[in-house]
Amino acid sequence: MTKAQEAERMANTFEGRDILAISDFTKEEILHILDHANKLKDHPQPNLLKEKILGSCFFEPSTRTRLSFETAMHRLGGSVIGFSDAQYTSATKGETLHDTMKMLEHYADVITIRHSLEGAAQLAADTVDIPVINAGDGTNQHPTQTFLDLFTIQECQGQLENLHIAMVGDLKLGRTVHSLAQALIPFHSRLYFISPPNLEMPKAICNELKEKGVKFSFHKTLEEIVHKLDILYMTRIQQERFLSKKDFAVVENAFILKTELFDGVKENFKILHPLPRVNEIDTRVDSTPHAYYFQQAKNGVYTRQALLGLVLGLIT
């Protein structure tokens, strides 16, 4: 089809669409979103979402995701309503998620939701007739983080194809790595998984990678493979996901990245992290040319601007 026909198809695909899981998107759709993010980074559009309202519903704590969504909306001329703590909503009185979403549907043009329960974003999407964007549902998915991760990888490496990428830390409960591993399938990445034995990448994700022909392997230490890497994706061990402090104490210091590890790495080797970090990246790493996680966080604004503009039908 012509470029005009492709643009029309993409427009029809995205307007009114929910953003729930990265696996819902084709390679072409992912690249389309990243292209718009890059355009918005280079050419701001301060009136694009004028008179549009984002309903921001964060039932779980968030810094970067919530604030970057709000920044994205404000910088495009829109406004934001919502909450950052369910404690100050009628949920404390027993209001169901269904009813909260039905109410918000009448106030906003698009909803973003973070919730501790897996499937909460899907429930919200099933409840309302406006676009719903998943900002993280339990240990399941975090698609908007993945879009900004892909944007960042493309930015710092100049491509997404055929890269060697390691994921380190809590790969079992970390929703960011679940989404990222799935998103990399069409880009022929070579993946390396490094985690404590009880926090390995879920079998369901691994089985999907196998079925799609993605090469991956498990490793006990970074030293084994760091010299092969283009991207090192660090994650924290998530204390809030553990039922006991004793279990958490066993793994909390399992992997700590220090500058001594950088001997022999590729010149353009970059370190990413969805943040927040605790102690898994030594602060001395911040000043090295390999650290790219703060730029990664900044890129969240551009990718979320692109998603908001697309689902609201104001960019094609």
Rosetta blueprint (number, residue, H / E / L):
1 M L
2 T L
3 K H
4 A H
5 Q H
6 E H
7 A H
8 E H
9 R H
10 M H
11 A H
12 N H
13 T H
14 F H
15 E L
16 G L
17 R L
18 D L
19 I E
20 L L
21 A L
22 I H
23 S H
24 D H
25 F L
26 T L
27 K H
28 E H
29 E H
30 I H
31 L H
32 H H
33 I H
34 L H
35 D H
36 H H
37 A H
38 N H
39 K H
40 L H
41 K H
42 D H
43 H L
44 P L
45 Q L
46 P L
47 N L
48 L L
49 L L
50 K L
51 E L
52 K L
53 I E
54 L E
55 G E
56 S E
57 C E
58 F E
59 F L
60 E L
61 P L
62 S L
63 T L
64 R H
65 T H
66 R H
67 L H
68 S H
69 F H
70 E H
71 T H
72 A H
73 M H
74 H H
75 R H
76 L L
77 G L
78 G L
79 S E
80 V E
81 I E
82 G E
83 F E
84 S L
85 D L
86 A H
87 Q H
88 Y H
89 T L
90 S H
91 A H
92 T H
93 K H
94 G L
95 E L
96 T L
97 L H
98 H H
99 D H
100 T H
101 M H
102 K H
103 M H
104 L H
105 E H
106 H L
107 Y L
108 A L
109 D L
110 V E
111 I E
112 T E
113 I E
114 R E
115 H E
116 S L
117 L L
118 E L
119 G L
120 A H
121 A H
122 Q H
123 L H
124 A H
125 A H
126 D H
127 T H
128 V L
129 D L
130 I L
131 P L
132 V E
133 I E
134 N E
135 A E
136 G E
137 D E
138 G L
139 T L
140 N L
141 Q E
142 H L
143 P H
144 T H
145 Q H
146 T H
147 F H
148 L H
149 D H
150 L H
151 F H
152 T H
153 I H
154 Q H
155 E H
156 C H
157 Q H
158 G L
159 Q L
160 L L
161 E L
162 N L
163 L L
164 H E
165 I E
166 A E
167 M E
168 V E
169 G L
170 D L
171 L L
172 K L
173 L L
174 G L
175 R H
176 T H
177 V H
178 H H
179 S H
180 L H
181 A H
182 Q H
183 A H
184 L L
185 I H
186 P H
187 F H
188 H L
189 S L
190 R E
191 L E
192 Y E
193 F E
194 I E
195 S L
196 P L
197 P H
198 N H
199 L H
200 E L
201 M L
202 P L
203 K H
204 A H
205 I H
206 C H
207 N H
208 E H
209 L H
210 K H
211 E H
212 K L
213 G L
214 V L
215 K E
216 F E
217 S E
218 F E
219 H E
220 K L
221 T L
222 L L
223 E L
224 E L
225 I L
226 V H
227 H H
228 K H
229 L L
230 D L
231 I E
232 L E
233 Y E
234 M E
235 T L
236 R L
237 I L
238 Q L
239 Q H
240 E H
241 R H
242 F L
243 L L
244 S L
245 K H
246 K H
247 D H
248 F H
249 A H
250 V H
251 V H
252 E L
253 N L
254 A L
255 F L
256 I L
257 L E
258 K L
259 T H
260 E H
261 L H
262 F H
263 D L
264 G L
265 V L
266 K L
267 E L
268 N L
269 F L
270 K E
271 I E
272 L E
273 H L
274 P L
275 L L
276 P L
277 R L
278 V L
279 N L
280 E L
281 I E
282 D L
283 T H
284 R H
285 V H
286 D H
287 S H
288 T L
289 P L
290 H L
291 A E
292 Y L
293 Y H
294 F H
295 Q H
296 Q H
297 A H
298 K H
299 N H
300 G H
301 V H
302 Y H
303 T H
304 R H
305 Q H
306 A H
307 L H
308 L H
309 G H
310 L H
311 V H
312 L L
313 G L
314 L L
315 I L
316 T L
